[in-house]
Amino acid sequence: MTFEEIVHYRRSIRHYKALPIDPEKVKHCLELATLAPNSSNMQLWEFYHITDPEIIRKLAVACLNQGAAKTAQQLVVFVTRQDLYRKRAGDMLELSIQSTLQYSPEERVASRLRNRKRYYGFLMPFLYARFFGLLGWFRLMVANVLGLFRPIVYQVSENDMRVVVHKTCALAAQTFMLAMTNEGYDTCPMEGFDGRKARRILNLPFGAEINMIISCGIRDERGVWGERIRVPFEEVYKRI
Ligand SMILES: Cc1cc2nc3c(=O)[nH]c(=O)nc-3n(C[C@H](O)[C@H](O)[C@H](O)COP(=O)(O)O)c2cc1C
């Protein structure tokens, strides 16, 4: 399929055929999903690939018994891990130092290294840290002062940063769904689930949040709910 055909073919599927799908192909689609653009390349996500029928059954109940979950062959739970910000910033600092040393022209190495250290060594831990909302207020105060002198990002509250990690995770989810279509597999993204039950089933750590649960399988035509409908494009397209 061409990219355009993939985008047209992908639908949210609410009923799958009782045909197995290859977990290795699903895993490969998740590898592709890690190539999605993501904020500051912090990759504060995790993907729980569920192939165990018993866990799928339990998660389908947590997904409010939706047909999309009950008939799924496999599930993928997209999870945000804002709590891993220190580790990921450290990982990215190390990887970006290696990449700078390998690819940067000699005269740029020192300044790029300083830059990377400031970015991943200081700015990222500063932006992603949480403490009952207070650190967000502090960041907002700093942004407001700096904003008097130069353009600045004001979306730095703790809630704003939570939105950032969910945005990033959703981009990985969309990349995954398109990759699955490319494999001839179908998906349905779900946010209709009991988050507490789902967390318990997966035994997620405290700082993890479920972004969405994506069911996977091969479409049964009953699972395609009618023609695709969208509001008129002119209503959402603004050319400036
Ligand atoms: C974040 C998100 C959550 C969704 N949650 C559900 C859900 O819980 N159950 C469901 O059947 N569809 C769910 N959908 C699918 C949408 O209803 C669907 O994408 C929309 O109706 C457009 O249809 P299409 O995907 O076939 O183009 C969700 C989609 C997104 C992006």
The ligand as a Tripos MOL2 file, in Angstrom:
@<TRIPOS>MOLECULE
LIG
   31    33     1     0     0
SMALL
NO_CHARGES

@<TRIPOS>ATOM
      1 C1         -7.7070    8.8930   21.9150 C.3       1 LIG1
      2 C2         -8.7600    8.0480   21.2640 C.ar      1 LIG1
      3 C3         -9.6140    7.2930   22.0420 C.ar      1 LIG1
      4 C4        -10.5770    6.4740   21.4600 C.ar      1 LIG1
      5 N1        -11.3400    5.6720   22.2490 N.ar      1 LIG1
      6 C5        -12.1830    4.7960   21.6740 C.ar      1 LIG1
      7 C6        -12.8690    3.8320   22.4690 C.ar      1 LIG1
      8 O1        -12.7290    3.7760   23.6790 O.2       1 LIG1
      9 N2        -13.6950    2.9760   21.8430 N.ar      1 LIG1
     10 C7        -13.8790    2.9760   20.4860 C.ar      1 LIG1
     11 O2        -14.6350    2.1530   19.9890 O.2       1 LIG1
     12 N3        -13.2130    3.8700   19.6950 N.ar      1 LIG1
     13 C8        -12.3730    4.7600   20.2530 C.ar      1 LIG1
     14 N4        -11.6510    5.6320   19.4620 N.ar      1 LIG1
     15 C9        -11.7990    5.5820   18.0040 C.3       1 LIG1
     16 C10       -12.5680    6.7610   17.4490 C.3       1 LIG1
     17 O3        -13.9180    6.6650   17.7940 O.3       1 LIG1
     18 C11       -12.3550    6.7990   15.9430 C.3       1 LIG1
     19 O4        -10.9890    7.0180   15.6820 O.3       1 LIG1
     20 C12       -13.1950    7.8560   15.2490 C.3       1 LIG1
     21 O5        -14.5600    7.5670   15.3660 O.3       1 LIG1
     22 C13       -12.8550    7.9590   13.7590 C.3       1 LIG1
     23 O6        -13.0030    6.7160   13.1070 O.3       1 LIG1
     24 P1        -11.7980    6.0040   12.2900 P.3       1 LIG1
     25 O7        -10.6870    5.7560   13.2850 O.co2     1 LIG1
     26 O8        -12.3800    4.7140   11.7680 O.co2     1 LIG1
     27 O9        -11.3720    6.9310   11.2130 O.co2     1 LIG1
     28 C14       -10.7130    6.4490   20.0400 C.ar      1 LIG1
     29 C15        -9.8420    7.2320   19.2630 C.ar      1 LIG1
     30 C16        -8.8690    8.0110   19.8600 C.ar      1 LIG1
     31 C17        -7.9160    8.7940   19.0020 C.3       1 LIG1
@<TRIPOS>BOND
     1     1     2 1
     2     2     3 ar
     3     2    30 ar
     4     3     4 ar
     5     4     5 ar
     6     4    28 ar
     7     5     6 ar
     8     6     7 ar
     9     6    13 1
    10     7     8 2
    11     7     9 ar
    12     9    10 ar
    13    10    11 2
    14    10    12 ar
    15    12    13 ar
    16    13    14 ar
    17    14    15 1
    18    14    28 ar
    19    15    16 1
    20    16    17 1
    21    16    18 1
    22    18    19 1
    23    18    20 1
    24    20    21 1
    25    20    22 1
    26    22    23 1
    27    23    24 1
    28    24    25 2
    29    24    26 1
    30    24    27 1
    31    28    29 ar
    32    29    30 ar
    33    30    31 1
@<TRIPOS>SUBSTRUCTURE
     1 LIG1         1 GROUP 0 **** ****
